[in-house]
């Protein structure tokens, strides 16, 4: 049961990190009128894909 709880906590941590990065990008676009760098968007999408794969495999 501890393994499942650890996985849940890992997912929560990754979701918080992704949410934080998305909020940062959103603020840059809406307040500073700056588009994010393509590499930043690709990196975020990659992180989201990895998290989705981890969730789907369990």
PDB file of N, CA, C, O and CB in Angstrom:
ATOM      1  N   UNK A   1       0.819  -1.200   0.000  1.00  0.00           N
ATOM      2  CA  UNK A   1       0.000   0.000   0.000  1.00  0.00           C
ATOM      3  C   UNK A   1       0.863   1.264   0.000  1.00  0.00           C
ATOM      4  O   UNK A   1       0.459   2.288  -0.550  1.00  0.00           O
ATOM      5  CB  UNK A   1      -0.932  -0.002   1.207  1.00  0.00           C
ATOM      6  N   UNK A   2       2.016   1.200   0.596  1.00  0.00           N
ATOM      7  CA  UNK A   2       2.907   2.351   0.653  1.00  0.00           C
ATOM      8  C   UNK A   2       3.368   2.749  -0.742  1.00  0.00           C
ATOM      9  O   UNK A   2       3.517   3.936  -1.032  1.00  0.00           O
ATOM     10  CB  UNK A   2       4.114   2.049   1.543  1.00  0.00           C
ATOM     11  N   UNK A   3       3.595   1.764  -1.610  1.00  0.00           N
ATOM     12  CA  UNK A   3       4.029   2.044  -2.976  1.00  0.00           C
ATOM     13  C   UNK A   3       2.977   2.873  -3.714  1.00  0.00           C
ATOM     14  O   UNK A   3       3.319   3.804  -4.443  1.00  0.00           O
ATOM     15  CB  UNK A   3       4.305   0.731  -3.734  1.00  0.00           C
ATOM     16  N   UNK A   4       1.719   2.542  -3.529  1.00  0.00           N
ATOM     17  CA  UNK A   4       0.636   3.282  -4.179  1.00  0.00           C
ATOM     18  C   UNK A   4       0.594   4.714  -3.654  1.00  0.00           C
ATOM     19  O   UNK A   4       0.427   5.658  -4.427  1.00  0.00           O
ATOM     20  CB  UNK A   4      -0.726   2.581  -3.946  1.00  0.00           C
ATOM     21  N   UNK A   5       0.746   4.873  -2.347  1.00  0.00           N
ATOM     22  CA  UNK A   5       0.750   6.215  -1.769  1.00  0.00           C
ATOM     23  C   UNK A   5       1.927   7.039  -2.277  1.00  0.00           C
ATOM     24  O   UNK A   5       1.788   8.237  -2.524  1.00  0.00           O
ATOM     25  CB  UNK A   5       0.792   6.135  -0.247  1.00  0.00           C
ATOM     26  N   UNK A   6       3.080   6.403  -2.432  1.00  0.00           N
ATOM     27  CA  UNK A   6       4.253   7.101  -2.975  1.00  0.00           C
ATOM     28  C   UNK A   6       3.995   7.553  -4.408  1.00  0.00           C
ATOM     29  O   UNK A   6       4.356   8.667  -4.786  1.00  0.00           O
ATOM     30  CB  UNK A   6       5.498   6.193  -2.922  1.00  0.00           C
ATOM     31  N   UNK A   7       3.373   6.690  -5.201  1.00  0.00           N
ATOM     32  CA  UNK A   7       3.071   7.048  -6.585  1.00  0.00           C
ATOM     33  C   UNK A   7       2.083   8.199  -6.644  1.00  0.00           C
ATOM     34  O   UNK A   7       2.220   9.101  -7.471  1.00  0.00           O
ATOM     35  CB  UNK A   7       2.519   5.843  -7.344  1.00  0.00           C
ATOM     36  N   UNK A   8       1.077   8.171  -5.759  1.00  0.00           N
ATOM     37  CA  UNK A   8       0.107   9.260  -5.718  1.00  0.00           C
ATOM     38  C   UNK A   8       0.788  10.580  -5.367  1.00  0.00           C
ATOM     39  O   UNK A   8       0.503  11.612  -5.974  1.00  0.00           O
ATOM     40  CB  UNK A   8      -1.002   8.950  -4.706  1.00  0.00           C
ATOM     41  N   UNK A   9       1.675  10.541  -4.400  1.00  0.00           N
ATOM     42  CA  UNK A   9       2.388  11.747  -3.999  1.00  0.00           C
ATOM     43  C   UNK A   9       3.286  12.252  -5.123  1.00  0.00           C
ATOM     44  O   UNK A   9       3.403  13.460  -5.327  1.00  0.00           O
ATOM     45  CB  UNK A   9       3.216  11.482  -2.744  1.00  0.00           C
ATOM     46  N   UNK A  10       3.921  11.336  -5.852  1.00  0.00           N
ATOM     47  CA  UNK A  10       4.747  11.727  -7.001  1.00  0.00           C
ATOM     48  C   UNK A  10       3.898  12.420  -8.062  1.00  0.00           C
ATOM     49  O   UNK A  10       4.292  13.449  -8.612  1.00  0.00           O
ATOM     50  CB  UNK A  10       5.453  10.496  -7.608  1.00  0.00           C
ATOM     51  N   UNK A  11       2.736  11.850  -8.342  1.00  0.00           N
ATOM     52  CA  UNK A  11       1.842  12.445  -9.344  1.00  0.00           C
ATOM     53  C   UNK A  11       1.389  13.827  -8.886  1.00  0.00           C
ATOM     54  O   UNK A  11       1.373  14.771  -9.675  1.00  0.00           O
ATOM     55  CB  UNK A  11       0.613  11.532  -9.597  1.00  0.00           C
ATOM     56  N   UNK A  12       1.023  13.945  -7.623  1.00  0.00           N
ATOM     57  CA  UNK A  12       0.611  15.251  -7.097  1.00  0.00           C
ATOM     58  C   UNK A  12       1.724  16.279  -7.231  1.00  0.00           C
ATOM     59  O   UNK A  12       1.478  17.422  -7.616  1.00  0.00           O
ATOM     60  CB  UNK A  12       0.191  15.127  -5.632  1.00  0.00           C
ATOM     61  N   UNK A  13       2.942  15.875  -6.914  1.00  0.00           N
ATOM     62  CA  UNK A  13       4.080  16.777  -6.996  1.00  0.00           C
ATOM     63  C   UNK A  13       4.309  17.233  -8.439  1.00  0.00           C
ATOM     64  O   UNK A  13       4.533  18.416  -8.696  1.00  0.00           O
ATOM     65  CB  UNK A  13       5.338  16.097  -6.444  1.00  0.00           C
ATOM     66  N   UNK A  14       4.252  16.289  -9.368  1.00  0.00           N
ATOM     67  CA  UNK A  14       4.448  16.627 -10.776  1.00  0.00           C
ATOM     68  C   UNK A  14       3.330  17.533 -11.287  1.00  0.00           C
ATOM     69  O   UNK A  14       3.583  18.463 -12.053  1.00  0.00           O
ATOM     70  CB  UNK A  14       4.521  15.352 -11.623  1.00  0.00           C
ATOM     71  N   UNK A  15       2.098  17.263 -10.864  1.00  0.00           N
ATOM     72  CA  UNK A  15       0.983  18.118 -11.282  1.00  0.00           C
ATOM     73  C   UNK A  15       1.144  19.534 -10.740  1.00  0.00           C
ATOM     74  O   UNK A  15       0.857  20.501 -11.445  1.00  0.00           O
ATOM     75  CB  UNK A  15      -0.352  17.526 -10.811  1.00  0.00           C
ATOM     76  N   UNK A  16       1.597  19.665  -9.507  1.00  0.00           N
ATOM     77  CA  UNK A  16       1.834  20.995  -8.936  1.00  0.00           C
ATOM     78  C   UNK A  16       2.907  21.733  -9.717  1.00  0.00           C
ATOM     79  O   UNK A  16       2.772  22.926  -9.990  1.00  0.00           O
ATOM     80  CB  UNK A  16       2.240  20.886  -7.458  1.00  0.00           C
ATOM     81  N   UNK A  17       3.973  21.026 -10.080  1.00  0.00           N
ATOM     82  CA  UNK A  17       5.047  21.640 -10.858  1.00  0.00           C
ATOM     83  C   UNK A  17       4.545  22.084 -12.236  1.00  0.00           C
ATOM     84  O   UNK A  17       4.844  23.190 -12.685  1.00  0.00           O
ATOM     85  CB  UNK A  17       6.220  20.658 -11.012  1.00  0.00           C
ATOM     86  N   UNK A  18       3.786  21.219 -12.895  1.00  0.00           N
ATOM     87  CA  UNK A  18       3.243  21.564 -14.208  1.00  0.00           C
ATOM     88  C   UNK A  18       2.304  22.760 -14.113  1.00  0.00           C
ATOM     89  O   UNK A  18       2.345  23.662 -14.949  1.00  0.00           O
ATOM     90  CB  UNK A  18       2.509  20.363 -14.816  1.00  0.00           C
ATOM     91  N   UNK A  19       1.462  22.759 -13.093  1.00  0.00           N
ATOM     92  CA  UNK A  19       0.522  23.867 -12.893  1.00  0.00           C
ATOM     93  C   UNK A  19       1.282  25.167 -12.678  1.00  0.00           C
ATOM     94  O   UNK A  19       0.908  26.204 -13.227  1.00  0.00           O
ATOM     95  CB  UNK A  19      -0.410  23.588 -11.692  1.00  0.00           C
ATOM     96  N   UNK A  20       2.329  25.120 -11.897  1.00  0.00           N
ATOM     97  CA  UNK A  20       3.140  26.305 -11.637  1.00  0.00           C
ATOM     98  C   UNK A  20       3.768  26.835 -12.920  1.00  0.00           C
ATOM     99  O   UNK A  20       3.754  28.040 -13.173  1.00  0.00           O
ATOM    100  CB  UNK A  20       4.226  25.990 -10.613  1.00  0.00           C
ATOM    101  N   UNK A  21       4.312  25.945 -13.717  1.00  0.00           N
ATOM    102  CA  UNK A  21       4.923  26.357 -14.989  1.00  0.00           C
ATOM    103  C   UNK A  21       3.889  26.940 -15.940  1.00  0.00           C
ATOM    104  O   UNK A  21       4.152  27.930 -16.622  1.00  0.00           O
ATOM    105  CB  UNK A  21       5.624  25.171 -15.654  1.00  0.00           C
ATOM    106  N   UNK A  22       2.708  26.322 -15.982  1.00  0.00           N
ATOM    107  CA  UNK A  22       1.648  26.835 -16.848  1.00  0.00           C
ATOM    108  C   UNK A  22       1.179  28.213 -16.388  1.00  0.00           C
ATOM    109  O   UNK A  22       0.925  29.092 -17.211  1.00  0.00           O
ATOM    110  CB  UNK A  22       0.467  25.860 -16.877  1.00  0.00           C
ATOM    111  N   UNK A  23       1.065  28.398 -15.085  1.00  0.00           N
ATOM    112  CA  UNK A  23       0.663  29.704 -14.560  1.00  0.00           C
ATOM    113  C   UNK A  23       1.696  30.770 -14.918  1.00  0.00           C
ATOM    114  O   UNK A  23       1.343  31.892 -15.281  1.00  0.00           O
ATOM    115  CB  UNK A  23       0.475  29.637 -13.034  1.00  0.00           C
ATOM    116  N   UNK A  24       2.971  30.409 -14.811  1.00  0.00           N
ATOM    117  CA  UNK A  24       4.044  31.343 -15.151  1.00  0.00           C
ATOM    118  C   UNK A  24       3.950  31.739 -16.628  1.00  0.00           C
ATOM    119  O   UNK A  24       4.063  32.916 -16.971  1.00  0.00           O
ATOM    120  CB  UNK A  24       5.429  30.718 -14.844  1.00  0.00           C
ATOM    121  N   UNK A  25       3.745  30.749 -17.491  1.00  0.00           N
ATOM    122  CA  UNK A  25       3.621  31.030 -18.928  1.00  0.00           C
ATOM    123  C   UNK A  25       2.394  31.892 -19.197  1.00  0.00           C
ATOM    124  O   UNK A  25       2.453  32.833 -19.988  1.00  0.00           O
ATOM    125  CB  UNK A  25       3.535  29.715 -19.737  1.00  0.00           C
ATOM    126  N   UNK A  26       1.298  31.574 -18.546  1.00  0.00           N
ATOM    127  CA  UNK A  26       0.061  32.333 -18.745  1.00  0.00           C
ATOM    128  C   UNK A  26       0.245  33.795 -18.338  1.00  0.00           C
ATOM    129  O   UNK A  26      -0.185  34.702 -19.050  1.00  0.00           O
ATOM    130  CB  UNK A  26      -1.090  31.702 -17.944  1.00  0.00           C
ATOM    131  N   UNK A  27       0.880  34.016 -17.199  1.00  0.00           N
ATOM    132  CA  UNK A  27       1.121  35.387 -16.756  1.00  0.00           C
ATOM    133  C   UNK A  27       2.028  36.140 -17.726  1.00  0.00           C
ATOM    134  O   UNK A  27       1.810  37.323 -17.989  1.00  0.00           O
ATOM    135  CB  UNK A  27       1.738  35.387 -15.361  1.00  0.00           C
ATOM    136  N   UNK A  28       3.024  35.473 -18.250  1.00  0.00           N
ATOM    137  CA  UNK A  28       3.916  36.116 -19.210  1.00  0.00           C
ATOM    138  C   UNK A  28       3.153  36.526 -20.462  1.00  0.00           C
ATOM    139  O   UNK A  28       3.389  37.599 -21.018  1.00  0.00           O
ATOM    140  CB  UNK A  28       5.073  35.182 -19.578  1.00  0.00           C
ATOM    141  N   UNK A  29       2.245  35.674 -20.898  1.00  0.00           N
ATOM    142  CA  UNK A  29       1.472  35.979 -22.109  1.00  0.00           C
ATOM    143  C   UNK A  29       0.467  37.090 -21.843  1.00  0.00           C
ATOM    144  O   UNK A  29       0.354  38.030 -22.630  1.00  0.00           O
ATOM    145  CB  UNK A  29       0.744  34.722 -22.618  1.00  0.00           C
ATOM    146  N   UNK A  30      -0.265  36.986 -20.732  1.00  0.00           N
ATOM    147  CA  UNK A  30      -1.350  37.944 -20.495  1.00  0.00           C
ATOM    148  C   UNK A  30      -0.871  39.284 -19.952  1.00  0.00           C
ATOM    149  O   UNK A  30      -1.425  40.322 -20.315  1.00  0.00           O
ATOM    150  CB  UNK A  30      -2.344  37.353 -19.539  1.00  0.00           C
ATOM    151  N   UNK A  31       0.139  39.288 -19.096  1.00  0.00           N
ATOM    152  CA  UNK A  31       0.557  40.538 -18.477  1.00  0.00           C
ATOM    153  C   UNK A  31       1.719  41.204 -19.198  1.00  0.00           C
ATOM    154  O   UNK A  31       1.755  42.427 -19.332  1.00  0.00           O
ATOM    155  CB  UNK A  31       0.932  40.293 -17.051  1.00  0.00           C
ATOM    156  N   UNK A  32       2.656  40.407 -19.657  1.00  0.00           N
ATOM    157  CA  UNK A  32       3.851  40.969 -20.286  1.00  0.00           C
ATOM    158  C   UNK A  32       3.792  40.896 -21.811  1.00  0.00           C
ATOM    159  O   UNK A  32       4.662  41.424 -22.504  1.00  0.00           O
ATOM    160  CB  UNK A  32       5.089  40.244 -19.788  1.00  0.00           C
ATOM    161  N   UNK A  33       2.761  40.238 -22.318  1.00  0.00           N
ATOM    162  CA  UNK A  33       2.578  40.057 -23.754  1.00  0.00           C
ATOM    163  C   UNK A  33       3.779  39.383 -24.407  1.00  0.00           C
ATOM    164  O   UNK A  33       4.167  39.715 -25.528  1.00  0.00           O
ATOM    165  CB  UNK A  33       2.319  41.394 -24.416  1.00  0.00           C
ATOM    166  N   UNK A  34       4.362  38.423 -23.677  1.00  0.00           N
ATOM    167  CA  UNK A  34       5.501  37.661 -24.181  1.00  0.00           C
ATOM    168  C   UNK A  34       5.079  36.223 -24.442  1.00  0.00           C
ATOM    169  O   UNK A  34       4.489  35.569 -23.582  1.00  0.00           O
ATOM    170  CB  UNK A  34       6.682  37.708 -23.185  1.00  0.00           C
ATOM    171  N   UNK A  35       5.386  35.747 -25.626  1.00  0.00           N
ATOM    172  CA  UNK A  35       5.118  34.347 -25.915  1.00  0.00           C
ATOM    173  C   UNK A  35       6.229  33.487 -25.339  1.00  0.00           C
ATOM    174  O   UNK A  35       7.393  33.889 -25.338  1.00  0.00           O
ATOM    175  CB  UNK A  35       4.981  34.114 -27.432  1.00  0.00           C
ATOM    176  N   UNK A  36       5.876  32.304 -24.848  1.00  0.00           N
ATOM    177  CA  UNK A  36       6.928  31.429 -24.308  1.00  0.00           C
ATOM    178  C   UNK A  36       7.828  30.923 -25.428  1.00  0.00           C
ATOM    179  O   UNK A  36       7.428  30.851 -26.590  1.00  0.00           O
ATOM    180  CB  UNK A  36       6.308  30.235 -23.545  1.00  0.00           C
ATOM    181  N   UNK A  37       9.031  30.583 -25.054  1.00  0.00           N
ATOM    182  CA  UNK A  37       9.968  30.017 -26.017  1.00  0.00           C
ATOM    183  C   UNK A  37       9.456  28.641 -26.455  1.00  0.00           C
ATOM    184  O   UNK A  37       8.924  27.894 -25.633  1.00  0.00           O
ATOM    185  CB  UNK A  37      11.406  29.913 -25.407  1.00  0.00           C
ATOM    186  N   UNK A  38       9.607  28.302 -27.722  1.00  0.00           N
ATOM    187  CA  UNK A  38       9.141  26.992 -28.193  1.00  0.00           C
ATOM    188  C   UNK A  38       9.747  25.827 -27.405  1.00  0.00           C
ATOM    189  O   UNK A  38       9.086  24.814 -27.178  1.00  0.00           O
ATOM    190  CB  UNK A  38       9.471  26.831 -29.665  1.00  0.00           C
ATOM    191  N   UNK A  39      10.999  25.978 -26.994  1.00  0.00           N
ATOM    192  CA  UNK A  39      11.648  24.909 -26.227  1.00  0.00           C
ATOM    193  C   UNK A  39      10.964  24.707 -24.880  1.00  0.00           C
ATOM    194  O   UNK A  39      10.852  23.582 -24.393  1.00  0.00           O
ATOM    195  CB  UNK A  39      13.135  25.224 -26.017  1.00  0.00           C
ATOM    196  N   UNK A  40      10.504  25.818 -24.276  1.00  0.00           N
ATOM    197  CA  UNK A  40       9.810  25.721 -22.991  1.00  0.00           C
ATOM    198  C   UNK A  40       8.472  25.004 -23.139  1.00  0.00           C
ATOM    199  O   UNK A  40       8.090  24.193 -22.295  1.00  0.00           O
ATOM    200  CB  UNK A  40       9.593  27.116 -22.396  1.00  0.00           C
ATOM    201  N   UNK A  41       7.773  25.313 -24.219  1.00  0.00           N
ATOM    202  CA  UNK A  41       6.487  24.661 -24.476  1.00  0.00           C
ATOM    203  C   UNK A  41       6.698  23.172 -24.737  1.00  0.00           C
ATOM    204  O   UNK A  41       5.964  22.334 -24.215  1.00  0.00           O
ATOM    205  CB  UNK A  41       5.767  25.322 -25.677  1.00  0.00           C
ATOM    206  N   UNK A  42       7.698  22.851 -25.542  1.00  0.00           N
ATOM    207  CA  UNK A  42       7.994  21.444 -25.842  1.00  0.00           C
ATOM    208  C   UNK A  42       8.391  20.685 -24.588  1.00  0.00           C
ATOM    209  O   UNK A  42       7.985  19.537 -24.407  1.00  0.00           O
ATOM    210  CB  UNK A  42       9.109  21.341 -26.885  1.00  0.00           C
ATOM    211  N   UNK A  43       9.175  21.307 -23.723  1.00  0.00           N
ATOM    212  CA  UNK A  43       9.593  20.654 -22.483  1.00  0.00           C
ATOM    213  C   UNK A  43       8.388  20.393 -21.580  1.00  0.00           C
ATOM    214  O   UNK A  43       8.278  19.329 -20.971  1.00  0.00           O
ATOM    215  CB  UNK A  43      10.636  21.514 -21.745  1.00  0.00           C
ATOM    216  N   UNK A  44       7.496  21.363 -21.501  1.00  0.00           N
ATOM    217  CA  UNK A  44       6.297  21.196 -20.683  1.00  0.00           C
ATOM    218  C   UNK A  44       5.400  20.100 -21.250  1.00  0.00           C
ATOM    219  O   UNK A  44       4.853  19.294 -20.499  1.00  0.00           O
ATOM    220  CB  UNK A  44       5.523  22.517 -20.590  1.00  0.00           C
ATOM    221  N   UNK A  45       5.250  20.070 -22.557  1.00  0.00           N
ATOM    222  CA  UNK A  45       4.442  19.020 -23.185  1.00  0.00           C
ATOM    223  C   UNK A  45       5.059  17.644 -22.948  1.00  0.00           C
ATOM    224  O   UNK A  45       4.343  16.668 -22.726  1.00  0.00           O
ATOM    225  CB  UNK A  45       4.298  19.282 -24.695  1.00  0.00           C
ATOM    226  N   UNK A  46       6.365  17.572 -22.996  1.00  0.00           N
ATOM    227  CA  UNK A  46       7.056  16.314 -22.738  1.00  0.00           C
ATOM    228  C   UNK A  46       6.811  15.841 -21.310  1.00  0.00           C
ATOM    229  O   UNK A  46       6.555  14.659 -21.078  1.00  0.00           O
ATOM    230  CB  UNK A  46       8.556  16.468 -22.994  1.00  0.00           C
ATOM    231  N   UNK A  47       6.891  16.759 -20.361  1.00  0.00           N
ATOM    232  CA  UNK A  47       6.616  16.413 -18.960  1.00  0.00           C
ATOM    233  C   UNK A  47       5.184  15.911 -18.794  1.00  0.00           C
ATOM    234  O   UNK A  47       4.929  14.949 -18.070  1.00  0.00           O
ATOM    235  CB  UNK A  47       6.859  17.631 -18.046  1.00  0.00           C
ATOM    236  N   UNK A  48       4.260  16.575 -19.472  1.00  0.00           N
ATOM    237  CA  UNK A  48       2.857  16.172 -19.387  1.00  0.00           C
ATOM    238  C   UNK A  48       2.653  14.787 -19.999  1.00  0.00           C
ATOM    239  O   UNK A  48       1.902  13.975 -19.459  1.00  0.00           O
ATOM    240  CB  UNK A  48       1.959  17.202 -20.092  1.00  0.00           C
ATOM    241  N   UNK A  49       3.311  14.517 -21.111  1.00  0.00           N
ATOM    242  CA  UNK A  49       3.217  13.200 -21.749  1.00  0.00           C
ATOM    243  C   UNK A  49       3.763  12.104 -20.840  1.00  0.00           C
ATOM    244  O   UNK A  49       3.165  11.035 -20.719  1.00  0.00           O
ATOM    245  CB  UNK A  49       3.975  13.197 -23.082  1.00  0.00           C
ATOM    246  N   UNK A  50       4.901  12.374 -20.202  1.00  0.00           N
ATOM    247  CA  UNK A  50       5.483  11.393 -19.285  1.00  0.00           C
ATOM    248  C   UNK A  50       4.549  11.107 -18.118  1.00  0.00           C
ATOM    249  O   UNK A  50       4.374   9.957 -17.715  1.00  0.00           O
ATOM    250  CB  UNK A  50       6.833  11.886 -18.764  1.00  0.00           C
ATOM    251  N   UNK A  51       3.959  12.151 -17.588  1.00  0.00           N
ATOM    252  CA  UNK A  51       3.032  11.973 -16.473  1.00  0.00           C
ATOM    253  C   UNK A  51       1.795  11.198 -16.919  1.00  0.00           C
ATOM    254  O   UNK A  51       1.326  10.316 -16.200  1.00  0.00           O
ATOM    255  CB  UNK A  51       2.624  13.334 -15.890  1.00  0.00           C
ATOM    256  N   UNK A  52       1.275  11.513 -18.075  1.00  0.00           N
ATOM    257  CA  UNK A  52       0.113  10.802 -18.596  1.00  0.00           C
ATOM    258  C   UNK A  52       0.423   9.326 -18.806  1.00  0.00           C
ATOM    259  O   UNK A  52      -0.391   8.465 -18.470  1.00  0.00           O
ATOM    260  CB  UNK A  52      -0.355  11.433 -19.905  1.00  0.00           C
ATOM    261  N   UNK A  53       1.583   9.033 -19.356  1.00  0.00           N
ATOM    262  CA  UNK A  53       1.979   7.638 -19.551  1.00  0.00           C
ATOM    263  C   UNK A  53       2.111   6.901 -18.219  1.00  0.00           C
ATOM    264  O   UNK A  53       1.721   5.739 -18.103  1.00  0.00           O
ATOM    265  CB  UNK A  53       3.298   7.567 -20.319  1.00  0.00           C
ATOM    266  N   UNK A  54       2.657   7.579 -17.228  1.00  0.00           N
ATOM    267  CA  UNK A  54       2.800   6.955 -15.902  1.00  0.00           C
ATOM    268  C   UNK A  54       1.437   6.665 -15.291  1.00  0.00           C
ATOM    269  O   UNK A  54       1.248   5.626 -14.658  1.00  0.00           O
ATOM    270  CB  UNK A  54       3.616   7.860 -14.960  1.00  0.00           C
ATOM    271  N   UNK A  55       0.488   7.575 -15.476  1.00  0.00           N
ATOM    272  CA  UNK A  55      -0.845   7.371 -14.932  1.00  0.00           C
ATOM    273  C   UNK A  55      -1.569   6.258 -15.667  1.00  0.00           C
ATOM    274  O   UNK A  55      -2.211   5.414 -15.042  1.00  0.00           O
ATOM    275  CB  UNK A  55      -1.651   8.657 -15.005  1.00  0.00           C
ATOM    276  N   UNK A  56      -1.472   6.250 -16.990  1.00  0.00           N
ATOM    277  CA  UNK A  56      -2.172   5.245 -17.793  1.00  0.00           C
ATOM    278  C   UNK A  56      -1.634   3.838 -17.574  1.00  0.00           C
ATOM    279  O   UNK A  56      -2.384   2.869 -17.694  1.00  0.00           O
ATOM    280  CB  UNK A  56      -2.073   5.598 -19.256  1.00  0.00           C
ATOM    281  N   UNK A  57      -0.361   3.708 -17.257  1.00  0.00           N
ATOM    282  CA  UNK A  57       0.241   2.395 -17.065  1.00  0.00           C
ATOM    283  C   UNK A  57      -0.100   1.772 -15.733  1.00  0.00           C
ATOM    284  O   UNK A  57       0.198   0.598 -15.514  1.00  0.00           O
ATOM    285  CB  UNK A  57       1.717   2.492 -17.197  1.00  0.00           C
ATOM    286  N   UNK A  58      -0.710   2.513 -14.843  1.00  0.00           N
ATOM    287  CA  UNK A  58      -1.048   1.965 -13.532  1.00  0.00           C
ATOM    288  C   UNK A  58      -2.502   1.681 -13.405  1.00  0.00           C
ATOM    289  O   UNK A  58      -2.951   1.214 -12.359  1.00  0.00           O
ATOM    290  CB  UNK A  58      -0.630   2.892 -12.447  1.00  0.00           C
TER     291      UNK A  58
END
